[in-house]
């Protein structure tokens, strides 16, 4: 295997099977080489600026998110990754900064729901983990998930809300972090009430 293909394969292995043009360029490959490999069938172009090694089935969760760090798995989707929900997502939920243009993504995949948040709150609790298919995904941590549940409790499915809270408080909660986030979202008093009942 030549050195460039080995580099591309390394990128793909780290990203659930996906090679983005940006990552390939950072690794020293140029656009002409990417096009040549796509023409030869070494790479398969799956979207603008995104490839897989031919024959490899990419991680669906990573694929949906690739190309933008502004797409953060949240609500039911993030809860699924953390084991706070036993529902396999059929609608994928992302939080994005207010004003972020999602029209092209909506056209590509109608099974995505967006939650628009203030730019100053978008990064709170942002972290990474492995998806069930093995790729790296960007999502909100457990405490941010709980804050979002409590903040939007009237719009959340009641069973998802109740199950998420019970599982969180039964599995090594981090009260200090939870209340810190809660203060930033203006739900710290409500969180204290749930903590008194469930901890």
N, C-alpha and C positions, 0 to 999 in steps of 0.2 A: 504494500500500500504506500502511495507516495505521501510525502510529508504534509502537503496541503490537505489532502483527503483525511489524513489522520487527525489534523487540527479540527476540521469540520466535524468529524465524527465525535471528537471530544466535546465540542460545543453542544452537539445534538444530545449526547449522553447526559450532559449536565442540565439540559433544558427540556426533558421529556420528549426528546426526538426532534426538537425544532432548532433550526439555524436561522438567525435573523441576519439580514445584510449588515446591520450595524455591528453585531458581534463578530461577524466574519472579517469586516474591515479592521476592527480593533485588533484582531488576531493576525493581521498582516496579509489577508487575502484581498484581492481587488474585485470590482464589479464584473470586469471582463472574465475573470476566472470563474466566478459564480455562474455567469451566463453560459460559459463553455461547459461546465459540469452539468448544468441543467439540460443543455442541448444533447449532451452525450448520455443522459439518463442516470448519471451518478446522483444528482439531486433532483427532487421533485418540487416545483414551485406550488405552494398551497395558498398563498395570498401575497399581496404586495409586500415585498421585503421579507418574506418568510419561506423557508424551504425545509424539507425533511430529506434524510438520506433515503434514496429510492428503496421501496420495499418495507420501510419502517412505518408503523402506525403510531402517530404522535399521541401524547397524553392530551386528552380532550380538555382537561381543566387548564393546562398550560397553554394550549392553542388558543383558547378563548381570550386569554389575558395577554398573550404575547404582542409586543409592539407598543405597549403603553404601561408605564409604571403608575399612571393615574387610575387604572382599573384595579380596585382593591376588593377582593371577595369579602362580602359582609352579610349581615343578617342570617337568614336560613342557610346560605351556602357556607359561610365561615363557621357557623355552628355545627354543620355536618362534619367539616374537617376536624373540629375539636372534640367531636363525640357528644356535643350538647344537644344534638338532634339525631334521631334515628331515621329521618326521612332522607332518602337519596334525592338530591335536587333535580327537578325537571325544569324549573325556571332558575337560571343562574343569576344571583344578585351581586351587583357591584356598587360600591360607593365611589363617586367621582366628585371633583371640585365643582362648585356652581359655575356655570358658564362653559363647562367642558362640552365640546361638540361630540355627541354620541350618534348622530344620524347615520353615518356610514356603518357603524357597528350594528345598529338596529336593522339596517337593510340586510346585512350579512347573516344575522341570527336573531329571529324574532323571540327566541326563548331566553332573552336577557332582560332583566329589570334593573333600572338604574335608580340609585338614591343620590340626590344632589345635596352636598354639604358645603358649609363655608370652608374656604381655603384654609383658614386657620385651624379648623377642626379635622381636616381630611387626614393629616398625618398621625393623629393620636392613636396609638395602639397598633400601628402598622408593623407587620412582621412577616416572616416567611415560614413555610413548612412544606413537607412533602405531600403531594396529593395521593389519593388511593392508587393512582396509576404510576406513581413514582417520580413525577416531575416536581420542580420547585414552583410554588405559587405564592403570590403576595396576598395577604389577608389581614384582617384585624384579629388581635389577640382575644383571649377569652373575656377579659374585663371590658374591653370595648364592645364586644358582642352583647354583654349584659347591659351596659349603658344604653346601647341602641334599642334593645328590647324594652327597657323601662321608659326611655324617652318617647318611643312610638307605640307604647303598649295598646293604645286604642285602635291602631291600624294593623296589629300583629295577630295572627291566628292564636286563639286562646290556648289551644293545646300545645303549640310550639312555645308560647310564652311560659306557661306553667312548667312544662318538661325541662326547658332550658334553665330556668332558675333553680329547680330542684337538683338537677344534675350538677350544675356549677357549684352550688353551696355544699353538695355532698362529696365533692372531689377536689380537695385542697384549694379552697378559694384564697385569693390574695386581697384581703379587705383594704389594706393600705392603698394599693394601686387602684382598686375599684372606686374608693372614695375620692382619690385624687382625680381620676377621670370624671367621676360623677360631679365634682365641683365645677369642672370645665364645661360640662354639658347642662349644669343647673338641675341635676336630679339627685344630688347627694342626700337630701332629706328622705326622698322616696326609697333610695337604696338602704338607708339606715333602718327603715321600717321593715324591708324584706330581710335584712340581716338579722334583726331581732327575732323574727319568726322562724327563719330557716337555718340559722347557724346554731 
